[in-house]
Amino acid sequence: MSASDAEAPKLDKARHIKYWQRCHKTFLPTAYTGSDSTRLTFACFIISALDILSVPLTAQDRAAVRTWVLSLQHPDGGFCGSPTHAMAGENASKGSANIAATFFALILLGMAAETEEEQRSAYAGVDRKAVLLWLRKLQRSDGSFGQVLWEGEPTGGRDTRHSYLASSIRWMLRGSVQKGDENWVEDIDVERMTEYIRSLQTYDGGIAESSTEESHAGYAYCAISALSLLDRHSDTAADTKQAMESGIADRTKLLKFLAHRQFKYLSNTEAIASDGGIGENYLEAKLGDLSLDGERAYTGFNGRWNKKADTCYTWWACSMLRLLDADYVYDAVPTGNYLLDITQHIIGGFGKAVGEPPDIYHSYLGLATVGLIGGHDLKEVDAGLCCSKDAARKIETAREGLLESLKKQSEQRGGWGAEEFWGKAAEMVKCCKVELPTFFRLQHPHLPATFIIQNASERMSSEPQTTEKGPWTEETKNIFEGKSKSQFYDPCQEAAQRSYKCLYRNNGDKAMCGEYFQYVLRYGLWNWQLYGLRGNKNGGLNTVWLLNG
């Protein structure tokens, strides 16, 4: 009986589950210590692998994932890759948010939701506006994206990995909000991003860091996936192909490049390449070495010309062909044979190549490829987001739930958005009577519908009054920066310090401080009942600080 007639290789699902549960519940090997700054990435691969294997998280684990991920959110937008780089017992800031961590954080939050209610509230706590504004700042004038902001400017490489992450984050949070809606946030420059990706195709049809560098299947996947996510609608409307068509300079040459990434895997040739000191280079077999006797075929993929087969490139190539509607370019059976017979490890997971131990990165992409090809009792995999289609659906539900929640909050505030707050406050101070916002009147029907604004110097209080008058100068900033909470006269002024500090950190950019302004409004009005009504004989609200300082 020939090898081709033997039973087809199978995914040892039980061992893979044990491998990923071990990664989830125990310490990772010491080799991962140097990658602590990407802890969020590892967490996403682990939880997503369990999801593809249909291993549900307990309610306690889901809550723990959610709490931990939200703790990594940066106040200026985005997420950090890990809690801190400090040793145990030492205090340190989280550092800067980065684009990769933000992508993995949003994926994780979606996957950590099980019930319909959890899914709709999965993004509760995510500062959508701050993230989208931060994302826009990461885009350069040429259309590329940086990895982090450094002194307000995008830094990091210009390759398509960042374009892919930006496109994914945009899809996960933006939704179908149109300009003029209350949840509108200025968008990235989609046209310039598409033009930039188009400029990266090389002479051989592949995509690289620039058109003059070596083409790479990983960069090509990120480029194509970024374009596909720009075309993917956020509602029930059919996806378009506009970005895909305009962002690929030569589709035929790209497909030819991908077709040449696959080759027949020969174990004896692999051994020669490994033992002969050739290292990463793949030694191609001679025509006489090829067999036509019906033996089981194995197809491996590389990412660049003259390289050995690698598990991760099976994902980059096959998923990209799926996005291009070109599955016909490769044969799924020998491709699956290579993964399941050659790189699947006896303890679970996948190695980089033959004989290699499993690692989180290659184990996840190998599993995702098997799910993409289909069969083996795995969830279907989304080629664009590199997670299960079930997780992608949860992310859509989370986004819509977040947008609905923000809309309700706006309605409860009587339509007072962050940008409108300063204008409303100015109108309040110009007149003697102010109507309370709708949400506050509904919650406190026993209070009067209007109140009289009283200048701080006119308040009937035995407490000393502030001496900070005049314009908002550098000296005034320093005074507010240095004051302790105990020196403030009421909760309104304490809330004011928060908003002033935010403005100071963001060079007066009010758009970055919307959360603080809303806090000031809520905090001041709530405490008016407790403090202003009781401590002020005229029942006035001391809000004049907001404009006078």
Protein Blocks (a to p, Z undefined) as FASTA:
>chain_A
ZZklmccddddfklmmmmmmmmmmmccdfklmmmmmmmmmmmmmmmmmmmmnopacdfkl
mmmmmmmmmmmpcfkgpjdfbfblcdehiacdebjadfklmmmmmmmmmmmpcbfmlmmm
mmgoiafklmmmmmmmmpcfkopacfbdcehiaeddfbfklmmmmmmmmmmmnomadehi
akbccdddfklmmmmmmmmpcfkopacfbfkbccdfklmmmmmmmmmmmmpccbfbdcdf
klmmmmpmblmlmmmmmmmmpccddfklmmmmmmnonomaccdddfklpccehpacdddd
dfbehiacdfklmmmmmmmmmmnopakmpcfklmmmmmmmmmpcfkgpjdfbehiacdfk
lmmmmmmmmmmnogjiiacddfklopafklmmmmmmmmmmmmmmmmmmmmmnnopafklm
mmmmmmmmmpmbdcddfklmmmmmmbcfbdcdddfklpccfbdcdfbecjddfklmmmmm
mpcfklpmbfklmmmmmmmmmmmmnnopaklmmmmmmmmmmmmmmmmmmmmmmmpmnlpa
cfklmmnZZ
